[in-house]
Amino acid sequence: MKVLDLGCAHGHVFEGWFASEEDYQAQRERGLLECPVCGDRQVDKRLSAPYVQTRRGGDEPPAAPPSAVQQAELLQRLREWVRGAEDVGERFAEEARAMHHGDAPTRRIRGRASLAEAAELWDEGIAVLPLPDTPLLDDKALH
């Protein structure tokens, strides 16, 4: 097993696990490598420290850091949620209230609200999840 530090054109660094150097090269040439953070397919090897076996036994490298795996999984779930939510734009607070009071059908929505509007929703018992306006969640970064 070969563990490589990889990076995308946007500066995200992550690990890739391959059967061999040839396996890495073959996947790269076929365009199969993808950044787990933003989905960029322009992926290259980065400098990394060598792995040194310090104990006797199996050939298994150390497990990937949970934080990197968890970050990639979280971003993937957020992208799926954003992709499946109706964009109500500036009407977010109004639509959230209407759903909460039963005046509109319950559905997943996304949109824009000021900090004051979001605080008012919370005060009314309407749970909202503020997300940063980031290209990582943009539809263009989803594909």
C-alpha positions as CSV (number, residue, x, y, z in Angstrom):
1,M,0.0,0.0,0.0
2,K,1.3,3.4,-1.0
3,V,0.1,6.5,0.9
4,L,0.6,9.8,-0.9
5,D,0.0,13.4,0.0
6,L,-2.0,14.9,-2.8
7,G,-3.3,18.4,-3.4
8,C,-5.7,20.2,-5.7
9,A,-5.4,23.4,-7.6
10,H,-7.3,25.2,-4.8
11,G,-4.7,24.3,-2.2
12,H,-6.6,21.5,-0.4
13,V,-4.2,18.8,0.8
14,F,-5.3,15.2,1.4
15,E,-4.1,11.6,1.4
16,G,-4.5,9.1,-1.3
17,W,-4.0,5.4,-0.8
18,F,-2.8,3.3,-3.8
19,A,-1.7,-0.2,-4.4
20,S,1.5,1.1,-6.0
21,E,3.1,4.1,-7.8
22,E,1.8,2.6,-11.1
23,D,-1.7,2.5,-9.6
24,Y,-1.5,6.2,-8.7
25,Q,-0.2,7.1,-12.2
26,A,-2.9,5.1,-13.9
27,Q,-5.7,6.7,-11.9
28,R,-4.2,10.2,-12.5
29,E,-3.9,9.6,-16.3
30,R,-7.6,8.4,-16.4
31,G,-8.8,11.4,-14.5
32,L,-10.1,9.4,-11.6
33,L,-8.5,11.4,-8.8
34,E,-10.7,14.1,-7.2
35,C,-10.3,16.5,-4.2
36,P,-12.6,15.3,-1.4
37,V,-13.1,18.9,-0.3
38,C,-14.0,20.7,-3.5
39,G,-14.2,18.0,-6.2
40,D,-11.4,19.5,-8.3
41,R,-9.9,16.9,-10.6
42,Q,-6.6,18.7,-11.1
43,V,-4.7,16.7,-8.4
44,D,-1.0,16.3,-8.1
45,K,1.4,14.7,-5.6
46,R,2.8,17.0,-2.8
47,L,5.9,16.6,-0.8
48,S,5.5,14.3,2.2
49,A,7.5,12.7,5.0
50,P,8.3,9.1,4.4
51,Y,6.6,6.4,6.3
52,V,9.0,4.5,8.6
53,Q,7.9,1.1,9.9
54,T,8.5,1.2,13.7
55,R,7.0,-2.1,14.7
56,R,7.2,-5.6,13.5
57,G,4.2,-7.0,11.8
58,G,1.8,-6.2,9.0
59,D,2.4,-4.0,6.0
60,E,-0.5,-1.7,6.8
61,P,0.3,2.0,7.0
62,P,-1.2,4.1,9.8
63,A,-4.8,5.0,9.4
64,A,-5.8,8.3,7.8
65,P,-6.3,11.0,10.3
66,P,-10.0,11.0,11.3
67,S,-10.3,14.8,11.0
68,A,-9.4,14.8,7.3
69,V,-11.9,11.9,6.6
70,Q,-14.6,13.6,8.7
71,Q,-14.1,16.9,7.0
72,A,-14.5,15.4,3.5
73,E,-17.6,13.5,4.6
74,L,-19.2,16.6,6.2
75,L,-18.6,18.7,3.1
76,Q,-20.0,15.9,0.9
77,R,-23.2,15.8,3.0
78,L,-23.5,19.5,3.0
79,R,-23.2,19.6,-0.8
80,E,-25.9,16.9,-1.1
81,W,-28.1,18.9,1.2
82,V,-27.5,22.2,-0.6
83,R,-28.1,20.5,-4.0
84,G,-31.5,19.1,-2.8
85,A,-32.7,22.3,-1.1
86,E,-35.0,24.8,-2.8
87,D,-33.2,28.2,-3.2
88,V,-35.7,30.8,-1.9
89,G,-33.1,33.6,-2.0
90,E,-33.9,36.7,0.0
91,R,-37.3,35.2,1.1
92,F,-35.6,32.7,3.4
93,A,-36.8,34.1,6.7
94,E,-40.4,34.5,5.3
95,E,-40.5,31.0,3.9
96,A,-39.0,29.5,7.1
97,R,-41.7,31.2,9.2
98,A,-44.5,30.1,6.8
99,M,-43.4,26.5,7.1
100,H,-43.0,26.7,10.8
101,H,-46.6,28.0,11.2
102,G,-48.1,25.6,8.7
103,D,-48.8,28.2,6.0
104,A,-46.4,26.6,3.5
105,P,-45.4,23.0,2.8
106,T,-42.5,21.7,4.8
107,R,-39.4,21.2,2.6
108,R,-35.7,21.8,2.6
109,I,-34.9,25.4,1.7
110,R,-31.8,27.5,1.5
111,G,-31.4,31.2,0.9
112,R,-30.0,34.4,2.4
113,A,-30.9,36.0,5.7
114,S,-29.2,38.7,7.7
115,L,-27.8,37.9,11.1
116,A,-30.7,39.8,12.7
117,E,-33.2,37.7,10.7
118,A,-31.5,34.5,11.7
119,A,-31.5,35.5,15.4
120,E,-35.2,36.3,15.2
121,L,-35.9,32.9,13.7
122,W,-34.0,31.2,16.5
123,D,-35.9,33.3,19.1
124,E,-39.2,32.1,17.5
125,G,-38.1,28.5,17.9
126,I,-37.3,28.0,14.2
127,A,-34.0,26.2,13.8
128,V,-31.7,27.4,11.1
129,L,-28.2,26.5,10.1
130,P,-26.1,29.4,9.0
131,L,-23.6,28.4,6.3
132,P,-20.8,30.6,5.0
133,D,-21.1,31.9,1.4
134,T,-18.3,29.7,0.1
135,P,-17.4,28.2,-3.3
136,L,-17.1,24.9,-1.6
137,L,-20.9,24.7,-1.4
138,D,-21.5,26.4,-4.7
139,D,-23.2,24.3,-7.5
140,K,-20.1,24.8,-9.7
141,A,-17.9,23.1,-7.0
142,L,-20.4,20.2,-6.8
143,H,-19.5,18.8,-10.1
